[in-house]
Amino acid sequence: MIRINLLPVKAAQKKEQARNQIIVAGAFLLVTCGVCYFLYDNLQGQIAQLDATISRTRTEIKNLEKKIGEVNKYKKLQEDLQNKLNVLADLKESKSGPVHLMDELIEALPDKLWVNQLVQKGDSISLAGVGLTEDDVATFMTRLEASPYYRSVELKVTKQKVQDGLRLQNFELSCRMEQPKKLSAGK
């Protein structure tokens, strides 16, 4: 019987298989490296886009901060202007106060009573005058108390005095001046 030695063929087949496995492993390694490079390049592109977006956003934020600063500046100016307008309105309102005080005083005067002296210190007012009777003085005090500009009307002194054959009542009273909260449109 003939014997054939197949050992060199098996060795050649093993070498061939090893070479094929090395080629497949190399190809797999090459494809894996290609995929990794593609993913790396893609991520680098996304990072560059995000960096550009961040840069644009920071620039926008700086511009908006400048605009906010300008808006705050204008709000402060508007607030200052409103405060000045309020002060002017208060001055205008208080300017007409003495006119109203005198008008209310004249309206409160009975026919037979005269005011000789009016002294104002702050919100305190002292009045001195002459009336024909005590009732005239009482009527005057009642009318003053009813006025929105006079409060806490108190009689300090009343003295009877005879002058030219007439009995007259000298009086002194004190009160507080009060500015009403809102003046009516007619005054």
Backbone as CSV, one residue per row, in Angstrom:
resi,resn,N_x,N_y,N_z,CA_x,CA_y,CA_z,C_x,C_y,C_z
1,MET,0.778,-1.141,0.000,0.000,0.000,0.000,0.838,1.230,0.000
2,ILE,0.248,2.042,-0.579,1.002,3.255,-0.818,0.647,4.229,0.335
3,ARG,1.679,4.755,0.705,1.471,5.744,1.781,1.822,7.111,1.263
4,ILE,0.943,8.054,1.599,1.184,9.431,1.181,1.353,10.248,2.470
5,ASN,2.359,11.015,2.424,2.634,11.863,3.575,1.871,13.189,3.399
6,LEU,0.870,13.386,4.200,0.031,14.586,4.106,0.455,15.647,5.119
7,LEU,1.451,15.410,5.820,1.881,16.372,6.833,2.276,17.702,6.223
8,PRO,3.023,17.748,5.167,3.336,19.082,4.648,2.100,19.808,4.159
9,VAL,1.077,19.161,3.702,-0.145,19.822,3.235,-0.868,20.388,4.442
10,LYS,-0.946,19.622,5.514,-1.613,20.117,6.708,-0.858,21.312,7.257
11,ALA,0.438,21.259,7.199,1.228,22.391,7.689,0.992,23.574,6.800
12,ALA,0.906,23.343,5.485,0.642,24.444,4.564,-0.747,24.982,4.801
13,GLN,-1.712,24.109,5.082,-3.066,24.570,5.356,-3.112,25.386,6.649
14,LYS,-2.381,24.972,7.631,-2.335,25.700,8.893,-1.721,27.057,8.678
15,LYS,-0.660,27.120,7.872,-0.037,28.402,7.579,-1.025,29.299,6.848
16,GLU,-1.740,28.687,5.896,-2.732,29.439,5.111,-3.828,29.951,6.033
17,GLN,-4.295,29.149,6.943,-5.342,29.565,7.880,-4.824,30.677,8.786
18,ALA,-3.603,30.551,9.255,-3.028,31.577,10.132,-2.911,32.881,9.363
19,ARG,-2.446,32.812,8.098,-2.324,34.018,7.281,-3.699,34.640,7.055
20,ASN,-4.717,33.831,6.784,-6.087,34.337,6.591,-6.606,34.995,7.866
21,GLN,-6.349,34.398,8.992,-6.785,34.982,10.264,-6.076,36.314,10.521
22,ILE,-4.779,36.366,10.186,-4.028,37.623,10.360,-4.598,38.685,9.433
23,ILE,-4.940,38.306,8.194,-5.497,39.260,7.233,-6.862,39.745,7.731
24,VAL,-7.685,38.816,8.215,-9.017,39.195,8.731,-8.857,40.078,9.956
25,ALA,-7.960,39.725,10.865,-7.733,40.531,12.060,-7.206,41.895,11.671
26,GLY,-6.289,41.974,10.693,-5.756,43.257,10.218,-6.851,44.100,9.580
27,ALA,-7.697,43.444,8.753,-8.801,44.165,8.113,-9.770,44.676,9.176
28,PHE,-10.073,43.823,10.180,-10.972,44.235,11.258,-10.365,45.404,12.031
29,LEU,-9.065,45.304,12.294,-8.374,46.379,13.000,-8.386,47.652,12.165
30,LEU,-8.189,47.533,10.867,-8.206,48.686,9.964,-9.609,49.306,9.916
31,VAL,-10.646,48.498,9.818,-12.032,49.010,9.811,-12.345,49.660,11.151
32,THR,-11.928,49.035,12.254,-12.166,49.598,13.584,-11.476,50.951,13.711
33,CYS,-10.229,51.028,13.244,-9.510,52.319,13.277,-10.221,53.357,12.415
34,GLY,-10.722,52.953,11.250,-11.449,53.871,10.368,-12.717,54.394,11.035
35,VAL,-13.474,53.488,11.667,-14.700,53.888,12.361,-14.362,54.819,13.521
36,CYS,-13.334,54.490,14.285,-12.919,55.349,15.409,-12.496,56.724,14.906
37,TYR,-11.738,56.772,13.806,-11.323,58.064,13.246,-12.539,58.862,12.787
38,PHE,-13.501,58.179,12.142,-14.720,58.857,11.688,-15.487,59.435,12.882
39,LEU,-15.655,58.625,13.961,-16.349,59.105,15.163,-15.580,60.260,15.813
40,TYR,-14.262,60.144,15.885,-13.429,61.202,16.463,-13.578,62.489,15.659
41,ASP,-13.491,62.373,14.335,-13.613,63.547,13.478,-15.003,64.174,13.628
42,ASN,-16.043,63.355,13.706,-17.408,63.838,13.874,-17.552,64.581,15.211
43,LEU,-17.024,63.999,16.301,-17.083,64.639,17.611,-16.295,65.951,17.636
44,GLN,-15.137,65.968,16.951,-14.346,67.208,16.882,-15.139,68.301,16.163
45,GLY,-15.861,67.932,15.119,-16.706,68.896,14.399,-17.822,69.430,15.291
46,GLN,-18.459,68.534,16.064,-19.514,68.969,16.978,-18.943,69.883,18.062
47,ILE,-17.766,69.548,18.576,-17.120,70.386,19.599,-16.822,71.766,19.030
48,ALA,-16.334,71.816,17.796,-16.043,73.113,17.160,-17.332,73.920,16.991
49,GLN,-18.422,73.274,16.585,-19.701,73.971,16.439,-20.187,74.502,17.790
50,LEU,-20.070,73.669,18.830,-20.508,74.101,20.166,-19.655,75.247,20.690
51,ASP,-18.340,75.181,20.425,-17.463,76.284,20.827,-17.860,77.576,20.121
52,ALA,-18.170,77.483,18.836,-18.608,78.669,18.082,-19.932,79.191,18.639
53,THR,-20.859,78.282,18.957,-22.142,78.687,19.535,-21.936,79.361,20.891
54,ILE,-21.062,78.792,21.706,-20.760,79.376,23.019,-20.161,80.773,22.843
55,SER,-19.265,80.907,21.906,-18.644,82.213,21.649,-19.693,83.234,21.219
56,ARG,-20.589,82.851,20.297,-21.652,83.765,19.850,-22.577,84.126,21.011
57,THR,-22.915,83.127,21.831,-23.805,83.368,22.962,-23.171,84.333,23.965
58,ARG,-21.876,84.151,24.211,-21.181,85.067,25.135,-21.160,86.487,24.579
59,THR,-20.960,86.615,23.279,-20.993,87.939,22.649,-22.384,88.555,22.787
60,GLU,-23.420,87.751,22.562,-24.796,88.243,22.713,-25.064,88.657,24.152
61,ILE,-24.573,87.876,25.102,-24.764,88.195,26.518,-24.108,89.531,26.844
62,LYS,-22.887,89.752,26.333,-22.209,91.033,26.581,-23.002,92.183,25.986
63,ASN,-23.521,92.002,24.769,-24.330,93.054,24.144,-25.602,93.310,24.947
64,LEU,-26.249,92.229,25.395,-27.476,92.383,26.174,-27.194,93.028,27.528
65,GLU,-26.053,92.705,28.144,-25.693,93.343,29.410,-25.507,94.846,29.227
66,LYS,-24.927,95.249,28.088,-24.793,96.679,27.795,-26.171,97.307,27.656
67,LYS,-27.069,96.618,26.946,-28.424,97.164,26.762,-29.170,97.224,28.091
68,ILE,-28.991,96.198,28.921,-29.635,96.197,30.241,-29.101,97.359,31.064
69,GLY,-27.802,97.609,30.988,-27.222,98.750,31.690,-27.844,100.060,31.222
70,GLU,-28.031,100.187,29.910,-28.654,101.406,29.377,-30.104,101.510,29.831
71,VAL,-30.825,100.391,29.822,-32.219,100.399,30.269,-32.287,100.798,31.744
72,ASN,-31.401,100.237,32.563,-31.373,100.598,33.990,-31.059,102.070,34.169
73,LYS,-30.160,102.581,33.334,-29.817,104.005,33.396,-31.053,104.848,33.079
74,TYR,-31.801,104.457,32.038,-33.003,105.200,31.681,-34.082,105.063,32.752
75,LYS,-34.184,103.885,33.371,-35.154,103.720,34.452,-34.798,104.624,35.625
76,LYS,-33.510,104.723,35.937,-33.066,105.603,37.027,-33.382,107.052,36.685
77,LEU,-33.113,107.446,35.430,-33.438,108.807,35.007,-34.943,109.056,35.078
78,GLN,-35.729,108.067,34.674,-37.181,108.208,34.734,-37.644,108.338,36.184
79,GLU,-37.062,107.551,37.076,-37.412,107.616,38.489,-37.040,108.984,39.066
80,ASP,-35.854,109.488,38.724,-35.439,110.809,39.186,-36.389,111.887,38.671
81,LEU,-36.772,111.775,37.409,-37.697,112.743,36.823,-39.053,112.680,37.519
82,GLN,-39.535,111.462,37.810,-40.814,111.327,38.503,-40.738,111.935,39.897
83,ASN,-39.614,111.731,40.586,-39.434,112.334,41.909,-39.470,113.853,41.814
84,LYS,-38.819,114.398,40.793,-38.830,115.850,40.615,-40.236,116.350,40.317
85,LEU,-40.971,115.609,39.489,-42.354,115.999,39.193,-43.219,115.940,40.455
86,ASN,-42.988,114.935,41.293,-43.733,114.846,42.556,-43.423,116.025,43.465
87,VAL,-42.150,116.412,43.529,-41.770,117.567,44.347,-42.433,118.831,43.807
88,LEU,-42.428,118.985,42.480,-43.078,120.157,41.892,-44.575,120.167,42.183
89,ALA,-45.209,119.004,42.106,-46.641,118.929,42.412,-46.899,119.283,43.871
90,ASP,-46.033,118.789,44.771,-46.179,119.125,46.192,-45.998,120.620,46.413
91,LEU,-45.000,121.200,45.749,-44.779,122.638,45.883,-45.974,123.428,45.352
92,LYS,-46.500,122.973,44.234,-47.652,123.660,43.657,-48.850,123.568,44.599
93,GLU,-49.052,122.397,45.180,-50.167,122.214,46.100,-49.985,123.051,47.362
94,SER,-48.773,123.066,47.905,-48.545,123.834,49.123,-48.523,125.332,48.844
95,LYS,-48.249,125.721,47.628,-48.258,127.133,47.262,-49.663,127.708,47.405
96,SER,-50.667,126.916,47.067,-52.037,127.403,47.156,-52.596,127.258,48.565
97,GLY,-51.856,126.640,49.491,-52.326,126.429,50.856,-52.663,127.712,51.586
98,PRO,-51.772,128.728,51.633,-52.098,129.974,52.344,-53.325,130.676,51.763
99,VAL,-53.519,130.589,50.476,-54.696,131.205,49.865,-55.953,130.540,50.404
100,HIS,-55.945,129.214,50.499,-57.100,128.491,51.019,-57.304,128.781,52.504
101,LEU,-56.204,128.906,53.246,-56.311,129.227,54.673,-57.026,130.565,54.867
102,MET,-56.593,131.558,54.105,-57.202,132.879,54.236,-58.653,132.857,53.758
103,ASP,-58.929,132.134,52.701,-60.291,132.038,52.184,-61.201,131.388,53.226
104,GLU,-60.751,130.295,53.837,-61.544,129.626,54.866,-61.730,130.525,56.087
105,LEU,-60.708,131.298,56.419,-60.802,132.221,57.549,-61.867,133.285,57.280
106,ILE,-61.863,133.830,56.082,-62.852,134.866,55.728,-64.264,134.284,55.741
107,GLU,-64.415,133.041,55.231,-65.740,132.426,55.227,-66.229,132.107,56.634
108,ALA,-65.311,131.838,57.556,-65.695,131.502,58.925,-66.026,132.742,59.757
109,LEU,-65.637,133.920,59.318,-65.866,135.147,60.104,-67.345,135.526,60.140
110,PRO,-67.911,135.673,61.334,-69.264,136.224,61.420,-69.237,137.718,61.072
111,ASP,-70.418,138.301,60.847,-70.486,139.706,60.441,-69.962,140.651,61.514
112,LYS,-70.111,140.303,62.766,-69.760,141.228,63.848,-68.495,140.792,64.562
113,LEU,-67.496,140.320,63.801,-66.237,139.878,64.384,-65.114,140.291,63.462
114,TRP,-63.984,140.750,64.047,-62.829,141.183,63.273,-61.593,140.468,63.794
115,VAL,-60.741,140.058,62.877,-59.456,139.462,63.248,-58.404,140.542,63.094
116,ASN,-57.708,140.836,64.182,-56.674,141.877,64.169,-55.286,141.312,63.925
117,GLN,-55.086,140.045,64.294,-53.740,139.484,64.212,-53.819,137.998,63.865
118,LEU,-52.956,137.568,62.950,-52.837,136.160,62.578,-51.340,135.856,62.517
119,VAL,-50.892,134.908,63.335,-49.478,134.531,63.364,-49.391,133.025,63.104
120,GLN,-48.554,132.670,62.113,-48.373,131.259,61.776,-46.933,130.867,62.055
121,LYS,-46.743,129.803,62.828,-45.418,129.224,63.089,-45.526,127.735,62.828
122,GLY,-44.955,127.323,61.709,-45.076,125.913,61.326,-46.519,125.619,61.012
123,ASP,-47.097,124.643,61.729,-48.508,124.352,61.501,-49.396,124.918,62.612
124,SER,-48.826,125.725,63.519,-49.599,126.375,64.583,-49.989,127.776,64.140
125,ILE,-51.233,128.122,64.434,-51.742,129.448,64.079,-52.330,130.071,65.334
126,SER,-51.983,131.347,65.569,-52.565,132.120,66.672,-53.365,133.253,66.066
127,LEU,-54.584,133.414,66.546,-55.474,134.467,66.064,-55.862,135.363,67.229
128,ALA,-55.950,136.658,66.974,-56.439,137.612,67.970,-57.395,138.544,67.252
129,GLY,-58.468,138.927,67.944,-59.430,139.813,67.314,-60.463,140.315,68.309
130,VAL,-61.506,140.929,67.728,-62.563,141.534,68.530,-63.902,141.084,67.961
131,GLY,-64.815,140.712,68.865,-66.160,140.353,68.462,-67.162,141.168,69.248
132,LEU,-68.361,141.267,68.736,-69.377,142.058,69.419,-69.912,141.319,70.639
133,THR,-70.071,139.991,70.500,-70.563,139.196,71.628,-69.751,137.915,71.745
134,GLU,-69.969,137.226,72.853,-69.315,135.928,73.050,-69.856,134.900,72.051
135,ASP,-71.112,135.045,71.680,-71.705,134.127,70.709,-71.012,134.244,69.356
136,ASP,-70.613,135.462,68.982,-69.892,135.643,67.719,-68.550,134.905,67.754
137,VAL,-67.881,134.992,68.877,-66.593,134.288,69.031,-66.823,132.776,68.962
138,ALA,-67.862,132.283,69.625,-68.165,130.846,69.612,-68.528,130.381,68.201
139,THR,-69.322,131.193,67.482,-69.686,130.853,66.104,-68.441,130.785,65.229
140,PHE,-67.539,131.749,65.419,-66.281,131.782,64.654,-65.472,130.509,64.914
141,MET,-65.356,130.113,66.164,-64.592,128.905,66.507,-65.232,127.658,65.895
142,THR,-66.560,127.585,65.931,-67.267,126.431,65.372,-67.047,126.338,63.870
143,ARG,-67.132,127.479,63.196,-66.933,127.485,61.747,-65.481,127.123,61.383
144,LEU,-64.524,127.616,62.158,-63.114,127.263,61.902,-62.894,125.760,62.055
145,GLU,-63.479,125.201,63.107,-63.319,123.762,63.360,-63.937,122.942,62.225
146,ALA,-64.987,123.450,61.602,-65.643,122.735,60.500,-64.828,122.802,59.208
147,SER,-63.893,123.734,59.115,-63.066,123.882,57.917,-62.067,122.733,57.815
148,PRO,-61.764,122.272,56.595,-60.769,121.202,56.456,-59.337,121.694,56.675
149,TYR,-59.129,123.000,56.787,-57.787,123.559,56.931,-57.422,123.891,58.377
150,TYR,-58.375,123.898,59.281,-58.117,124.256,60.677,-58.547,123.108,61.575
151,ARG,-57.695,122.755,62.541,-57.987,121.687,63.500,-57.595,122.154,64.898
152,SER,-58.165,121.524,65.888,-57.854,121.768,67.305,-57.968,123.253,67.661
153,VAL,-59.097,123.837,67.354,-59.323,125.250,67.665,-59.589,125.377,69.157
154,GLU,-58.759,126.195,69.844,-58.881,126.375,71.301,-58.915,127.858,71.626
155,LEU,-59.801,128.225,72.503,-59.886,129.597,72.972,-58.862,129.775,74.081
156,LYS,-57.961,130.727,73.915,-56.928,130.980,74.928,-57.408,132.042,75.921
157,VAL,-57.872,133.172,75.398,-58.274,134.282,76.262,-59.489,134.955,75.651
158,THR,-60.407,135.339,76.509,-61.490,136.216,76.096,-61.671,137.260,77.188
159,LYS,-61.706,138.527,76.796,-61.840,139.633,77.748,-62.910,140.580,77.228
160,GLN,-63.726,141.040,78.156,-64.729,142.019,77.776,-64.101,143.401,77.903
161,LYS,-64.359,144.240,76.920,-63.762,145.563,76.887,-64.848,146.541,76.416
162,VAL,-64.911,147.685,77.075,-65.877,148.696,76.681,-65.124,149.743,75.870
163,GLN,-65.596,149.959,74.665,-64.960,150.926,73.785,-66.055,151.711,73.075
164,ASP,-65.971,153.030,73.190,-66.969,153.931,72.591,-68.395,153.534,72.983
165,GLY,-68.560,153.114,74.220,-69.877,152.786,74.735,-70.364,151.404,74.331
166,LEU,-69.555,150.644,73.625,-69.928,149.289,73.224,-69.152,148.265,74.037
167,ARG,-69.847,147.186,74.392,-69.167,146.078,75.062,-68.642,145.152,73.972
168,LEU,-67.346,145.014,73.898,-66.698,144.170,72.888,-65.985,143.017,73.584
169,GLN,-65.831,141.936,72.853,-65.121,140.756,73.362,-63.786,140.632,72.631
170,ASN,-62.692,140.901,73.337,-61.360,140.620,72.790,-61.104,139.127,72.989
171,PHE,-60.529,138.504,71.984,-60.286,137.065,72.103,-58.918,136.724,71.502
172,GLU,-58.396,135.626,71.957,-57.190,135.010,71.383,-57.478,133.514,71.304
173,LEU,-57.182,132.950,70.185,-57.356,131.504,70.059,-56.190,130.923,69.268
174,SER,-56.017,129.635,69.426,-54.951,128.935,68.697,-55.565,127.719,68.013
175,CYS,-54.918,127.330,66.944,-55.371,126.147,66.204,-54.200,125.588,65.412
176,ARG,-54.448,124.469,64.807,-53.444,123.856,63.950,-53.906,123.936,62.509
177,MET,-52.937,124.175,61.618,-53.218,124.193,60.192,-53.084,122.764,59.678
178,GLU,-54.023,122.381,58.820,-53.957,121.040,58.245,-54.246,121.139,56.761
179,GLN,-53.389,120.532,55.967,-53.579,120.504,54.518,-54.411,119.287,54.179
180,PRO,-55.598,119.450,53.576,-56.393,118.278,53.215,-55.615,117.382,52.259
181,LYS,-55.919,116.085,52.295,-55.191,115.110,51.454,-55.344,115.428,49.977
182,LYS,-56.546,115.638,49.520,-56.794,115.962,48.114,-57.662,117.203,48.075
183,LEU,-57.183,118.192,47.323,-57.999,119.374,47.123,-59.057,119.038,46.088
184,SER,-60.276,119.528,46.316,-61.314,119.270,45.321,-61.028,120.084,44.080
185,ALA,-61.590,119.676,42.943,-61.282,120.299,41.655,-61.731,121.749,41.630
186,GLY,-62.730,122.130,42.415,-63.228,123.483,42.402,-62.362,124.452,43.166
187,LYS,-61.457,123.984,44.012,-60.639,124.888,44.840,-59.264,125.045,44.301
